Amino acid sequence: MAAMSRLDPLLGEALADLSARRTRRTLHPGQPGPGIVLRDGRVLINASANDYLGLSHHPLLAERAADWAARYGTGAGASRLVTGTLDLHRRVEARLAAFKHTEAALLFASGWQANAAVLPALLKAAATQGAPPLLFADRLIHASLQHGIQASGLRQHRFRHNDLDHLETLLSASADVPGRRFIVTESVFSMDGDRADLARLRRIADAHDAFLYVDEAHATGVLGPGGAGLSVAAGGVDLVMGTLSKAFGGFGAYVAGSAVLCDWLANACSGFIHTTALPPPVLGAIDAALDLLPGMEAERARLAAAAAALRATLRQEGIDTAGSTTQIVPVLVGDVQATLALADAVAGRGVLAIAIRPPTVPPNSSRLRLALSTAHDAHALSRIADSVALSWRAAR
């Protein structure tokens, strides 16, 4: 047996503290299926995954991933700037750029990696102008964006969530301060399921000559023309990041913007430079998803209708669903213990709805995060709504 690490006593105490505060996480292995998951020997309706269009089990994605694995191998073998760039990467990046209506796109291993590495690279470039950049960020942006800001060493000006009047006030107050302005937000917020007003954000960015960085992880494939995202519907932004592990049904991430921007990132973004390139099977799944997504308007409409119906049912029970207008529907509880108890009760009725607790969400805002998918049929959608409503009533 391997010896204990020198940090084990300290880490054990820290884990015990997390357990006492009911914020300790545990890995639960399971076997996924379309809209379901086998967990602890039980088949549950999976209302917690981000497979919004059910593409992770689509035969075309599986076939192309297998075909590209057989033809091109299972790994790229190196980082992109060494020997890892294949014609396949260029093909998929060109298709992503066309999908997002931008000049270029650049693939990354994950959304976390992209946000955490791209922001510092851009802010470093802006700092070469002399004065440090001024960064304005929605207070509820994803942890990966927060990490990228912290890695840059800059102080951020946080505006109240989706309060663009507050953003304009902060920008106006710093009008005489030198430095390039950056605005950082998400188009769909992953924990509340609400949307940013990207059209107004773009107008604000134009008025203050600010670079607009938008995380579209939870909008890509689901919203906007042809599923291209809210940034396209708003007429475009300076940089958009999206993931390929949610509605795309695969793995990885991308940033899309101008050709010069993507060229700079290939030269200056450490998360891109020092990471092995995405493997051919993953690229094959992305390529297949790009074939399917533009034609999935009926699926997107069905998903939106299902989410609206779920919100209506939950609100009749007096449940706060925050500002959700998308396929992400939170069930706000507040107390950690009560949220865990509600998740257990819902699971007892056959639905997996994970309890989201601090620090993922702010204190006293613990919740169940329901994520709907077109893989949920009418029966599954009814089960999700009924299990939450009945469990909520029983808890009250």
Secondary structure, 3 states (H helix, E strand, C coil): CCCCCCCHHHHHHHHHHHHHCCCCCCCCCEEEECCEEEECCEEEEECCCCCCCCHHHCHHHHHHHHHHHHHHCCCCCCEHHHHHCCHHHHHHHHHHHHHHCCCEEEEECCHHHHHHHHHHHHHHHHHCCCCCCEEEEECCCCHHHHHHHHHHCCCEEEECCCCHHHHHHHHHHCCCCCCCEEEEEECECCCCCCECCHHHHHHHHHHCCEEEEEECCCCCCCCCHHHCCHHHHCCCCCEEEEECCCCCCCCCEEEEECHHHHHHHHHHCHHHHCCECCCHHHHHHHHHHHHHHHHCHHHHHHHHHHHHHHHHHHHHCCCCCCCCCCCEEEEEEECHHHHHHHHHHHHHCCEECCEECCCCCCCCCEEEEEECCCCCCHHHHHHHHHHHHHHHHHHC
